[in-house]
Amino acid sequence: MIQPNDFIAQADKLITGSSEMDFRSAVSRAYYSLYHETFIHLNNTRKQELIGRISQELNKRKWRINWIRLNTLDPNYLKRLKLNWHEICKDILGNIDPLAGNDFNDFRDERNKADYDLNLTFNQTNSVATIKEIKKLIVRVPTL
């Protein structure tokens, strides 16, 4: 089964490429390594906060909550909810460490630019710098 560090390993391979597509894909893979590392960490250490934040979203939508499935963070149930997991992780991370929450959000913005903004040019130097910063947050997340 794939793990968060597999995404960063792929980013490291892609960043040595020679095309803008490689650099864009490297930034995207690095973000997903951070995202998955963060979600796993929050699930392992801040499960009640995670459940609370999910229930807030469901209450905003006026959805009936299946507490048994929510309390176990049943993956099939969570998938059906179609929640914005980035926002949930960012909010909880930001409550723990505002700078980490801001960085997490900024790195998603970089991922979005890499995946969607074709008017921007991605070069190796800037992409390497972005990935280096993402790696710093990946290392920091488990300490929060």
PATITOR-338915 format. One record per residue (C-alpha): residue number from 1; x, y, z. Coordinates in steps of 0.25 Angstrom, whole numbers, plus 2048, in hexadecimal, padded with zeros to 3 digits. Layout:
BEGIN
   num   east   north    up
   NUM      X       Y     Z
...
END
This chain:
BEGIN
   num   east   north    up
     1    800     800   800
     2    805     80E   7FD
     3    80A     817   808
     4    80C     826   809
     5    81B     825   808
     6    819     81E   7FA
     7    813     82B   7F5
     8    81F     833   7F9
     9    828     828   7F3
    10    821     82A   7E6
    11    823     839   7E7
    12    832     837   7E9
    13    832     82F   7DD
    14    82A     839   7D5
    15    832     845   7D9
    16    83E     83F   7D2
    17    837     83F   7C5
    18    839     849   7BA
    19    82B     84E   7B7
    20    821     858   7BD
    21    817     84C   7BE
    22    821     845   7C7
    23    823     851   7D0
    24    814     853   7D1
    25    811     845   7D4
    26    81C     845   7DE
    27    816     850   7E6
    28    808     84A   7E5
    29    80E     83C   7EA
    30    815     843   7F6
    31    808     84A   7FA
    32    801     83D   7FA
    33    80C     837   803
    34    809     843   80D
    35    7FA     841   80C
    36    7FA     832   80F
    37    805     834   81A
    38    7FC     83E   820
    39    7EF     837   81F
    40    7F6     82A   825
    41    7FC     832   831
    42    7EF     839   834
    43    7E8     82C   834
    44    7F2     826   83D
    45    7F4     831   847
    46    7E8     83B   845
    47    7DC     831   842
    48    7D2     838   84A
    49    7D5     846   844
    50    7D4     83F   836
    51    7C7     839   83A
    52    7C2     846   840
    53    7C6     84E   833
    54    7BF     844   82A
    55    7B2     845   832
    56    7B3     854   831
    57    7B3     853   822
    58    7A8     849   822
    59    79F     851   82B
    60    7A1     85D   822
    61    79B     855   817
    62    790     850   820
    63    794     842   81E
    64    791     836   827
    65    79D     831   82D
    66    7A0     822   82F
    67    7A8     824   83C
    68    7AC     815   83C
    69    7B3     816   82E
    70    7B8     824   831
    71    7BE     820   83E
    72    7C6     815   838
    73    7CA     81E   82C
    74    7C4     813   823
    75    7CB     816   815
    76    7BF     812   80D
    77    7B6     81C   815
    78    7C0     827   814
    79    7C1     825   805
    80    7B2     827   804
    81    7B2     834   80B
    82    7BA     83B   800
    83    7C1     844   80A
    84    7CC     84E   807
    85    7D7     846   80F
    86    7E2     851   80C
    87    7D9     85B   813
    88    7D7     852   81F
    89    7E5     84F   820
    90    7EA     85D   81F
    91    7E0     862   829
    92    7E4     858   834
    93    7F3     85A   830
    94    7F1     869   831
    95    7EB     867   83F
    96    7F7     860   844
    97    801     868   83D
    98    7FC     874   834
    99    809     875   82C
   100    808     866   829
   101    7F9     868   825
   102    7FD     874   81C
   103    809     86C   815
   104    800     860   813
   105    7F6     869   80C
   106    801     870   804
   107    806     863   7FF
   108    7F9     85F   7FA
   109    7F8     86C   7F2
   110    806     868   7EC
   111    800     85A   7E9
   112    7F4     861   7E2
   113    7FD     86A   7DA
   114    805     85E   7D6
   115    7F9     856   7D2
   116    7F0     861   7CC
   117    7F7     86E   7C9
   118    7FC     86C   7BB
   119    800     87B   7B9
   120    80B     879   7C4
   121    818     873   7C1
   122    81E     86A   7CA
   123    82D     868   7CA
   124    836     85F   7D2
   125    83C     869   7DB
   126    82F     86E   7E1
   127    829     860   7E1
   128    835     85B   7E9
   129    833     866   7F3
   130    825     863   7F5
   131    827     854   7F7
   132    832     857   801
   133    828     860   809
   134    81D     855   808
   135    827     84B   80D
   136    82A     854   819
   137    81B     854   81D
   138    81A     845   81B
   139    825     843   825
   140    81E     84D   82E
   141    810     848   82E
   142    812     83C   837
   143    818     845   842
   144    80B     84D   843
END
